[in-house]
Amino acid sequence: MLILVILVVSCIPSLYPLYREKDLIFDSRLIGRFSTEGLAVKGDTWEFEKLDWQTESRTENNWRQFKSGKTYKMTDIEDEKKAEFAVHLLKLGKNYYLDFFPVHYNIENVMLDMQLMPAHIFGKIEFVNNNIVMHWFDGEFLTNLIDSNKIKIPHKMLENSILLTANTEELQKFVRKYGDNPGAFLDEDPDTMYRIPPKNIGLN
């Protein structure tokens, strides 16, 4: 069977999570709704809430695996299309990271849906002035490290990307080593998601 991986453009997908349960932390600064367009309440939006897995699992069984009490349910809205992710926050060294895993999404093509394999993606997060800033790891940077034999990390090369097959400990070792290297991340301008004040949410 052909295995397709759910990707966020240019990010590095991984079969295994970046976190172990003992690494997880919960920070209320992440609770709320954020948008790429700020107060205009337009563009792509992320809405974070603390996961109540018992309630959510009544309609989507995949939530049952997230019982740590430190899982965020994130609803991503792009062009009025929604997808739900289990998100986990952890700290490695002095940096915070988010791990995203798709739980509920709609694939309209049945054949394609049968061939999809959800994957983790992760990035460094900063809390800046009540907003969040995401730094996504650059797949090309990692590929260059592998090609030049500067790093050995289990992986599979896909047609247009790389899939990490490393375990959590190996992933954390990579992140600790390159988490402060600006060249390890996409572009020089990270993605800023602006907090939407509660009074503005009803305008959407």
N, C-alpha and C positions, 0 to 999 in steps of 0.2 A: 504493500500500500504506500502510495506517495504521502509523505508527511509534510504538511505545511505548518509553519510556525507563525503565530500572531505576532506581528512586529509593530513597534512604533518606529516611524521612519528614522533611519540612521542609528538607532539605539542598538545595544548589544543584548540579544535574547539569551537566556540561560535556562537550562532544564531544572536547575536547583536554585533555591532561594539564597539570598545574601545573608539571611538571618538564621540564627538558632533561637529557640523560644526564650532561652535565658538572656539573649541579647536585647530583647524587645523593650522599648520604653513607650510611654504614652504622654503626649504633650498637647495640652488643650489649645495651644496656638494654632494647631492644624485644623481644629474644628471650625467649620464655616464654609462659605462659598467664595470662590475665587474666579476671576475672569482675566483673559488676556487683554481685555479692553477696559478694565477698571470700572469706574462708577457708571459707565454707559450701559453696563449689564448686557454687553453684546460679545460676539466672538465665542471662542471656546471657553467652557466653564468646567470647573472641578468643584464638587461639593463633598466635603468630608463630614462624616458623622461616626460616632463610636458604634461599632458593630454589636447588635443584639442578635447573636447567631441563632438563638432559639426561635425568635420571631421570624427572622429572614428565612430560616430553613423550612418553614411551612410552605413556602412557595418555590424555593430554590435549594435543593438538597446539597449543592456544592458548598454552601456556607457552613455546613456541619463540621468541616475540618478545621475551622478557625475558632478555637475555644479558649485562647490564651487570655482573653479579656483585654488585650492590647492591640486588637485589630481595628483598623478604620475601614468603613465601607465608603468607597469613593465612587460617585456617579459622574461620569465624564459625558458632557454634551457637546457634540460637534455637528453643526448644520442640522440641529433639531433631532439628531440621532443619539440615543443613549447607550452607554455600556457601563457595567458595574465592575469594580475592581476591589479585591482585598489588598489593602495597603498596610505595610508595616514600617515602623520607624525604629532605627537603631543608631548607635553612635560608635564609630570606629576611630580611635585616636581622638582628635579634636573635632572631627567632622561628623555631621549628621547625614544619614542616607535614608532614602525611601525605596522600598521594594514593592513593585506593582505586579499583581497577578489577576488576569481576567476571570471573572466568575459567571457573570450573566451578560450575554450579548446576543444579538440577533444576526444570524447568517441566513440570508434568504434562499440561497442555493443549497438544497439538501445534500447533494453529492459533495459539494465543497465542505459543508459542515461536518460530514463524516470523516473528512481527511485532515481536519485541523487539530493541531496539538498546542494548547495554551503554553506560554512560556513566561518566565519572570523577566522583568527588566528593572534596572535600578539606576539611581542617580543621586548625586549629592544635593542636599537641600540646605538653603539658608533662610532664616527668618529675618526679614529686613523691613522695618517700619510697618509692621502689621501685615506685610505681604510675604509671599514665598518666592524664592528664586531657585530654579532647578538647573543643575549642571549635568548634562547627559554625557556619559562616556562615549567616546568616538570609536566606532568599529574599525575605521581605517588606521587609527593609532595602534590599536591592539593587533591588527593584522600585520602592520609593519614590524612590531616587536617580535611577533612569531616568525615572520619571514627572515628577519636578521638574527634569529637565534638568541635574542636578548631575554626571552621569557619562554618557559615551557608550561603551558596550561592546557588541560584537556579540552578539545574543541572539535567541531566539524565545520568544514567549509561548505557553505551553501552557494547557490548560484550568484546571489547578489549580496550576501552577508555572511556573518560568522555566527555559529551557535555554540555557546559554551556548554560543555558537558562536565565541567569541573564541579567537585563537591563544594559545600558551603565553606569549609575551612580554606580551600584553595582560592575561592572567590574573595574571601576576606583578606587573604594574604596579598592578592593583586590590588585590592582597593586600598589597603593600608600603604602599600608601596607607592602608588601613583595618585592617591587622592589629593595631594597638594601640588601635582604637576599640571599647570594650565594646559599643556599640550595634550593631555589625556582626555580632554572634553571637547565637545562640539562647539566650534566657533568661539569667538572671544566675547560675544554678547549672549549671556545665558537667558533662559526663558523666565520672565517675570510674570507671576500670576497675582493680580491685584485683588485684595479682599473687597468683597461687596458688603457694605453695611446692611444689617437686617432690614432697615426701612426701605432699601432700594430693591430688595429681592422680588417683591410683589410687582415690580414694574416690568419684569421679563415675561 
